[in-house]
Amino acid sequence: DLHTLVNQLKTEIQSENDNAKKLFLLDSLTSVVRDKPNFPYDSIARTTIDLAIKLDSFNLAAYNTTNLINYHNNFLGKPKTGITIFNTYFKTLKNNINARNLASLYIDSGDSYYFTQQVDSAMAHYDKAITYAEKAKDNRVKGFAVLYKGYAYSDEGKFVLASQTLKQASEVFIQEKDTFNIIAAKNALSLLYSANGFLEEAQQERTETIALAEITKSYGQLIPL
């Protein structure tokens, strides 16, 4: 039972005097309550981040900061708070964390800027995410940054750039054998083509994407396709 587990972890945290052990328990608790609206995930995550910074566990702090920004962007629909969280912690974290965590922070903060119509800032963050993902040799994280740039170009009416970027994202996810996001990129391409009158190209992308969704039984994606 989730409530029992949460209460058990809270009891252990309150009685633990060793900060390193307390941080381990707090990190476990954030994982359990993440994206669960019935629990105070926000305050638990911030407590975890603050203790992680205090103990110089900067990569753990960065990981939880990224998740917290994502939570405000995509679950609460409060991207302005996502920007505030990024600004609160980034100066402390930026010179103390690995390239992969930097890339992830830039992707989610880029989303915060994009959702608040600050497109130039969003693009700058996605570009930085791509740079650090390449440094980390993390192709999948790079793929997300490229994909989100493609979405942004498409929404901005920059169709040639959108097409090029979405194709690039699709190619990255094909390399990674990440079927879910191959489908996402190809579906965005088909919408882009059809909106601009390239109906044969749109149909080809959609046919390929439907076949891929059927093979992998991605029914959640297949229905809108």
N, C-alpha and C positions, 0 to 999 in steps of 0.2 A: 504494500500500500504506500502510495507516494507521500501522503501526509505523515505517516509513521516514520518513513525514512528521513523526511525533512526535519521532523521534530527530534529524531535521534541525532542527526548531524548538528543541529542547533545546540543541543545539550552538550555534546562533545566539544564544540567550539567554545562555549561559555566556560567550560571547566578546564580548558587547555591553557597552560601557562607558557608553553614553548611556542614562540611565534612561528617558527618554521613548520611545526606540526599543525598549528592553527591555520596557516596559509594553505597547506595541503587540504585540510578539511573544508575551508572556505571555497577553494577551487572546485572541490567535489560538489559542494552545495550549489554553486552557480551552475554547474553542468546539469544538475538534477532539476532546478527550477527555471532554467533558461526557456524563454518563449512560453512559459506557463502563466497566463494572466492572473491566476488565483493566488500567486505567491509574489512577494515583494522583490522580484528579480533585480530591479534597478538598484535599490539600496544595497542588496547583497553583493552585486557586481562591483559597485563603487567601493565598498568596504574591502573586497578582495583586491581590487586595483591599488588602493591606497596602501594596504599592507605589503603587497608585492613590491611596490616602489620603495617603501621603507626598508625592505630586506634586500634591495638591489636585484630582485627577480624581475628584471625589466621585460623580458620576452613573455613571461606569464602575464604581466600587467598589460602588455600590448595586445596579446591574444584576447583577453577579457574586454579591453577597450573596444576592439574591433567588433566583438559580438554585441556589446552594449549599443554601439552606434547603429549596427544592423537592426537591432531590436526596435530602436526608436524610429528608424526609417521605415521598416517593412511590417512591423506588428502593431505599433502604436500610431503610425502615420504622423510622426513628429520630427521631421528631418532638421528643423531649426535646432532642436535639442541635440541632435546628432552632431551638428557643427560645433555647438558649445562644448560637448564632451571631447571632441577632437582637439579643440583649442585649449581645453583645460589640461590635457595630459601630453600633448604631442611634443612640446618643448623639452619636457623631462625625458621622454622616451626616445626621441629621434636619433640621438648619438649612442644609444645603449642597446639597440635591438638589431636582430638579423634582418637581412634583405627581404626575406619572405614575409615577416611580420610588418615591415615597412610597406611592402606592396599591398598587403591586405588592408592596412590602415588607410592608405591612399584610395583604394577602391571604394571602401564603405563611406569615407568622408566625401569622395567624389559623388557618390549617390546622394548624400545629404545636400550637397550644393546643387546637383541636378534637379532634385525634387523641390528645391526652393527657387527654381528658375535662374540660378546663377551659373549659366552654361559655360562661360569662359573658365571659371574656377573649377568646375567639374571636369572639363577637358584637361586642364593643367594637372589635376590630381590623377586622372586616368593615365596620362602620359608618364607621370612619375611612377605610378604603379607598374606600368609596362617595363620601365627602366630597371626597377628593383626586382621585378619577377625574373627578368633576364639575368640579372646578377646572381639571383638565387638559383638559376637554372630550373625554375618552376614554370613549366610550360602551361599547366592548367590555370594557375593564377593569372598568368599573362593573358590567356584566352578570355577570362572574365572581363578584364580591363578593356580588351579589344572589342568584345561583344557589346559592352555598355557604351563604348564610344560610337559603335555602329548604331545603336538605338538612338543616341543623342543626335547624331548626324541626320538620321531619318526623321526624327521629330522636328529638327530645325529646317527641313526641306533641302538639305545638302545631299541630293540623291546619289550623285556619282561617288562622293566620299563615303556615303553610307553603304553603297553596294560593295565598294572595294574593301571596306572595313569588316563588313559582315562575312564576306567571302574569306577574309583572312582569319576571322574568328572560327568559322566552320572548319577551315584547314587545320587550325591548332587543335580543335576538339577531335577531329578525325585522327590526328597523330596520337592523341591521348586515349583514343577509343572511349570517349565520354559521350555516349549515345544521347543522353538527355539533352545536353547542350549543343550537340550537332543538330538535333531537331529544332531547338530554340533558334539557332542562328539561321538555319535554312527556312524556317517558317517566317522569320523576320524578312528574309530576302524575298520570299514569295509575295508577301504583303507589299513590299517596296516595289517590286516589278509590276504587280497588278495595279497599284495606285498610279503608276506612271505609264500605263498602257502597253507594257511589255507582257502580253498575255501568254504567249507561248513559253517564255522563260519562267513566268510565274507558275504555269501549269506543270512544267518539268520539275521545278523545285518542290512543289506541293506533292506531286506523284512520288518522287523519291523519298520525301519526308514521311508521307503516309506509309509507304512500304517499310521504312525503318521503324516507325512507331508500332506497326503491326508485328514485325519480327520480334521486337523487344517487349511486346505487350505493354507499351507505355500508354495505357488507355486514357489516363488523365490528359495527355497531350493529343491523343488521337481524336477525341470528341471535337475540340475546337478546329482541328485541321480539317 
